[in-house]
Structure formats: structure tokens, C-alpha cells
């Protein structure tokens, strides 16, 4: 059995030493609003009654925010000049 989105999210949280406040701020970098209670439900044990699966969209937004958090925002692209013949 492979890793679930919840497992990946938990491993990233531990590897980067992130707290709930940090994750909320990281998600805000990509205009994705998340609450501490939502995070608590995702980080619960699978057999807990209030456990929630981490969806693909949630993990994708967190990863995009983490990239911005670690690298900074992407610089604007330079426009190419049209080639003259």
C-alpha cells in the first residue's frame, strides 16, 4: 500500500518543522484559506471519528505555497523580442 496524501502532508510537516500557524500562512501565499481545525482533522489518526482525508487540491495548494515560502515568488517572465528578418 502506498502513501496517502495525509501521510505525505504529515511527513512534509515534520521534515520542515512546521506548526499549524506556519501551514496556514503558507496556504495563504496561494490564496488558499485553511483553518487550524481543518489541519487538526487531517493530522488525526485514521481510526479517529473526526479524521478527514487530505484531498489532492489541498495538498497541491500547500505544495505550491511551500515552494513560494522556500524559494520566494516567481519572477515575472521577460517578453521575447520578435525576430526580424
Backbone as a printed PyTorch tensor [residue, N CA C, xyz], in Angstrom:
tensor([[[  0.8520,  -1.1860,   0.0000],
         [  0.0000,   0.0000,   0.0000],
         [  0.8910,   1.2410,   0.0000]],

        [[  0.5720,   2.2000,  -0.8510],
         [  1.3640,   3.4130,  -0.9720],
         [  0.9930,   4.4520,   0.0730]],

        [[  1.6660,   5.5600,  -0.0150],
         [  1.3990,   6.6660,   0.9090],
         [  0.1380,   7.4180,   0.4990]],

        [[ -0.6260,   7.8430,   1.4840],
         [ -1.7910,   8.6750,   1.2200],
         [ -1.3680,  10.1380,   1.2370]],

        [[ -2.2560,  11.0110,   0.7790],
         [ -1.9740,  12.4520,   0.8440],
         [ -1.7350,  12.8860,   2.2840]],

        [[ -2.4680,  12.2860,   3.2220],
         [ -2.2890,  12.6220,   4.6370],
         [ -0.8780,  12.2550,   5.1010]],

        [[ -0.3900,  11.0820,   4.6770],
         [  0.9530,  10.6550,   5.0530],
         [  2.0000,  11.6190,   4.4980]],

        [[  1.8420,  12.0040,   3.2370],
         [  2.7840,  12.9270,   2.5970],
         [  2.7770,  14.2680,   3.3230]],

        [[  1.5700,  14.7580,   3.6210],
         [  1.4270,  16.0440,   4.2990],
         [  2.0980,  16.0020,   5.6810]],

        [[  1.8760,  14.8990,   6.4290],
         [  2.4830,  14.7510,   7.7530],
         [  4.0010,  14.7200,   7.6550]],

        [[  4.5330,  14.0050,   6.6710],
         [  5.9870,  13.9010,   6.5140],
         [  6.6020,  15.2510,   6.1590]],

        [[  5.9210,  16.0240,   5.3020],
         [  6.4150,  17.3570,   4.9550],
         [  6.3840,  18.2880,   6.1640]],

        [[  5.3350,  18.1530,   6.9550],
         [  5.2080,  18.9810,   8.1530],
         [  6.3640,  18.7240,   9.1100]],

        [[  6.6920,  17.4620,   9.3240],
         [  7.7810,  17.0980,  10.2330],
         [  9.1320,  17.5000,   9.6340]],

        [[  9.3330,  17.2200,   8.3480],
         [ 10.6250,  17.4970,   7.7030],
         [ 10.9630,  18.9840,   7.7220]],

        [[  9.9430,  19.8350,   7.5660],
         [ 10.1710,  21.2790,   7.5320],
         [  9.9040,  21.9440,   8.8830]],

        [[  9.6020,  21.1290,   9.8890],
         [  9.3560,  21.6240,  11.2550],
         [  8.3020,  22.7270,  11.2590]],

        [[  7.1590,  22.4390,  10.6360],
         [  6.0830,  23.4240,  10.5040],
         [  5.0450,  23.2420,  11.6000]],

        [[  4.5730,  24.3510,  12.1110],
         [  3.4540,  24.3590,  13.0560],
         [  2.1830,  24.7130,  12.2870]],

        [[  1.0520,  24.5910,  12.9480],
         [ -0.2200,  24.9010,  12.2930],
         [ -0.2440,  26.3370,  11.7600]],

        [[  0.2660,  27.2750,  12.5480],
         [  0.3060,  28.6750,  12.1070],
         [  1.1200,  28.8290,  10.8320]],

        [[  2.2370,  28.1160,  10.7580],
         [  3.0820,  28.1830,   9.5720],
         [  2.3500,  27.6580,   8.3440]],

        [[  1.6320,  26.5560,   8.5090],
         [  0.9040,  25.9560,   7.3900],
         [ -0.2090,  26.8840,   6.9210]],

        [[ -0.9000,  27.5310,   7.8530],
         [ -1.9570,  28.4930,   7.4920],
         [ -1.3590,  29.6320,   6.6660]],

        [[ -0.2000,  30.1430,   7.0900],
         [  0.4570,  31.2370,   6.3570],
         [  0.9430,  30.7830,   4.9850]],

        [[  1.4700,  29.5680,   4.9000],
         [  1.9470,  29.0350,   3.6210],
         [  0.7860,  28.8910,   2.6470]],

        [[ -0.3360,  28.3910,   3.1130],
         [ -1.5120,  28.2490,   2.2410],
         [ -2.0340,  29.6150,   1.8030]],

        [[ -1.9120,  30.6110,   2.6700],
         [ -2.3640,  31.9650,   2.3360],
         [ -1.5340,  32.5650,   1.2050]],

        [[ -0.3020,  32.1060,   1.0290],
         [  0.5490,  32.6190,  -0.0510],
         [ -0.0360,  32.3300,  -1.4340]],

        [[ -0.8610,  31.2960,  -1.5250],
         [ -1.5010,  30.9540,  -2.7990],
         [ -3.0120,  31.1900,  -2.7260]],

        [[ -3.4250,  32.0540,  -1.8240],
         [ -4.8410,  32.4120,  -1.6390],
         [ -5.7180,  31.1950,  -1.3580]],

        [[ -5.2020,  30.2850,  -0.5460],
         [ -5.9510,  29.0960,  -0.1410],
         [ -6.1580,  29.1940,   1.3550]],

        [[ -7.4090,  29.3670,   1.7640],
         [ -7.7100,  29.5470,   3.1790],
         [ -7.9250,  28.1960,   3.8490]],

        [[ -7.2570,  28.0260,   4.9760],
         [ -7.3840,  26.8050,   5.7610],
         [ -7.3700,  27.2010,   7.2330]],

        [[ -8.1070,  26.4750,   8.0440],
         [ -8.1600,  26.7630,   9.4750],
         [ -7.3610,  25.7190,  10.2470]],

        [[ -7.0380,  26.0660,  11.4780],
         [ -6.3040,  25.1380,  12.3300],
         [ -7.1310,  23.8810,  12.6130]],

        [[ -8.4400,  24.0340,  12.7190],
         [ -9.2790,  22.8570,  12.9910],
         [ -9.2890,  21.9030,  11.7980]],

        [[ -9.2400,  22.4420,  10.5770],
         [ -9.1440,  21.5810,   9.3900],
         [ -7.8220,  20.8170,   9.4020]],

        [[ -6.7530,  21.5000,   9.7800],
         [ -5.4540,  20.8410,   9.8560],
         [ -5.4590,  19.7480,  10.9210]],

        [[ -6.0840,  20.0380,  12.0470],
         [ -6.1700,  19.0440,  13.1150],
         [ -6.8770,  17.7840,  12.6590]],

        [[ -7.9230,  17.9410,  11.8560],
         [ -8.6620,  16.7820,  11.3500],
         [ -7.8150,  15.9700,  10.3720]],

        [[ -6.9950,  16.6540,   9.5870],
         [ -6.1410,  15.9610,   8.6120],
         [ -5.0290,  15.1950,   9.3130]],

        [[ -4.4940,  15.7450,  10.4060],
         [ -3.3740,  15.1210,  11.0920],
         [ -3.7860,  14.0830,  12.1270]],

        [[ -5.0790,  13.8220,  12.2690],
         [ -5.5430,  12.8070,  13.2190],
         [ -5.2280,  11.4000,  12.7010]],

        [[ -5.3460,  10.4230,  13.5900],
         [ -5.1780,   9.0220,  13.2040],
         [ -6.3730,   8.6010,  12.3400]],

        [[ -6.1440,   7.6660,  11.4320],
         [ -7.1970,   7.2480,  10.5040],
         [ -8.4180,   6.6620,  11.1990]],

        [[ -8.2340,   6.0660,  12.3510],
         [ -9.3620,   5.4470,  13.0420],
         [-10.1250,   6.4210,  13.9390]],

        [[ -9.6800,   7.6770,  14.0000],
         [-10.3640,   8.6930,  14.8110],
         [-11.6680,   9.0820,  14.1170]],

        [[-12.7510,   9.3120,  14.8820],
         [-14.0500,   9.6520,  14.2650],
         [-14.0510,  10.9630,  13.4780]],

        [[-13.1730,  11.8990,  13.8150],
         [-13.1720,  13.1860,  13.1190],
         [-12.0140,  13.3030,  12.1200]],

        [[-11.4620,  12.1670,  11.7200],
         [-10.3960,  12.1340,  10.7180],
         [-10.9420,  12.5760,   9.3610]],

        [[-10.1550,  13.3710,   8.6360],
         [-10.5480,  13.8360,   7.2980],
         [ -9.4050,  13.5120,   6.3400]],

        [[ -9.7640,  12.9940,   5.1680],
         [ -8.7490,  12.7280,   4.1530],
         [ -8.2690,  14.0360,   3.5420]],

        [[ -6.9740,  14.1110,   3.2950],
         [ -6.3860,  15.2670,   2.6470],
         [ -6.5950,  15.0950,   1.1430]],

        [[ -7.3480,  15.9810,   0.5510],
         [ -7.6340,  15.8860,  -0.8680],
         [ -6.4680,  16.3410,  -1.7320]],

        [[ -6.5430,  16.0060,  -3.0050],
         [ -5.4910,  16.3900,  -3.9500],
         [ -5.3470,  17.9040,  -4.0400]],

        [[ -6.4770,  18.6190,  -4.0820],
         [ -6.4430,  20.0750,  -4.2000],
         [ -5.7770,  20.6970,  -2.9710]],

        [[ -6.0810,  20.1800,  -1.8070],
         [ -5.4970,  20.6970,  -0.5710],
         [ -3.9860,  20.5270,  -0.5980]],

        [[ -3.5250,  19.3150,  -0.9270],
         [ -2.0920,  19.0500,  -0.9560],
         [ -1.3990,  19.8610,  -2.0460]],

        [[ -2.0330,  19.9820,  -3.2060],
         [ -1.4580,  20.7610,  -4.3090],
         [ -1.2730,  22.2250,  -3.9180]],

        [[ -2.2810,  22.8120,  -3.2940],
         [ -2.1740,  24.2090,  -2.8590],
         [ -1.1030,  24.3800,  -1.7860]],

        [[ -1.0220,  23.4200,  -0.8780],
         [  0.0230,  23.5040,   0.1440],
         [  1.4060,  23.4260,  -0.4950]],

        [[  1.6020,  22.5160,  -1.4350],
         [  2.9020,  22.3760,  -2.0960],
         [  3.2740,  23.6300,  -2.8750]],

        [[  2.3070,  24.2270,  -3.5630],
         [  2.5780,  25.4770,  -4.2910],
         [  2.9520,  26.5980,  -3.3190]],

        [[  2.2760,  26.6680,  -2.1870],
         [  2.6070,  27.6640,  -1.1720],
         [  3.9640,  27.4010,  -0.5530]],

        [[  4.3060,  26.1240,  -0.3620],
         [  5.5960,  25.7630,   0.2100],
         [  6.7380,  26.1760,  -0.7270]],

        [[  6.5340,  26.0350,  -2.0180],
         [  7.5380,  26.4680,  -2.9980],
         [  7.7830,  27.9680,  -2.8620]],

        [[  6.7060,  28.7360,  -2.7730],
         [  6.8440,  30.1920,  -2.6220],
         [  7.5100,  30.5230,  -1.2900]],

        [[  7.1310,  29.8130,  -0.2570],
         [  7.6990,  30.0350,   1.0810],
         [  9.2080,  29.7870,   1.0780]],

        [[  9.6490,  28.7290,   0.4000],
         [ 11.0580,  28.3560,   0.4230],
         [ 11.9010,  29.1220,  -0.5950]],

        [[ 11.3720,  29.3450,  -1.7920],
         [ 12.1410,  29.9750,  -2.8650],
         [ 11.8490,  31.4440,  -3.0570]],

        [[ 10.6650,  31.8610,  -2.6760],
         [ 10.2230,  33.2230,  -2.9600],
         [  9.3200,  33.2030,  -4.1850]],

        [[  8.6350,  34.3160,  -4.4400],
         [  7.7160,  34.3470,  -5.5770],
         [  8.4720,  34.2450,  -6.9010]],

        [[  7.7950,  33.7200,  -7.8950],
         [  8.3930,  33.5480,  -9.2080],
         [  8.5860,  34.9080,  -9.8730]],

        [[  9.7730,  35.1820, -10.4250],
         [  9.9900,  36.4830, -11.0730],
         [  9.1500,  36.5870, -12.3430]],

        [[  8.7900,  37.8090, -12.7140],
         [  7.9870,  37.9540, -13.9330],
         [  8.7990,  37.5260, -15.1550]],

        [[  8.1000,  36.9450, -16.1220],
         [  8.7590,  36.4730, -17.3370],
         [  9.0790,  37.6530, -18.2500]],

        [[ 10.2310,  37.5590, -18.8760],
         [ 10.6260,  38.6010, -19.8220],
         [  9.9690,  38.3050, -21.1630]],

        [[  9.5070,  39.3730, -21.8040],
         [  8.8900,  39.2020, -23.1130],
         [  9.9930,  39.0780, -24.1560]],

        [[  9.7980,  38.1260, -25.0470],
         [ 10.7710,  37.9470, -26.1170],
         [ 10.5350,  38.9890, -27.1950]],

        [[ 11.6220,  39.5250, -27.7160],
         [ 11.5120,  40.4840, -28.8090],
         [ 11.2680,  39.7070, -30.0960]],

        [[ 10.3940,  40.2050, -30.9590],
         [ 10.1590,  39.4930, -32.2110],
         [ 11.4080,  39.5260, -33.0820]],

        [[ 11.6810,  38.4050, -33.7050],
         [ 12.8640,  38.3370, -34.5630],
         [ 12.5850,  39.0450, -35.8850]],

        [[ 13.5650,  39.7820, -36.3540],
         [ 13.4250,  40.4920, -37.6370],
         [ 14.1740,  39.7370, -38.6860]],

        [[ 13.6090,  39.7220, -39.8530],
         [ 14.2640,  39.0340, -40.9640],
         [ 14.8770,  39.9980, -41.9140]]])
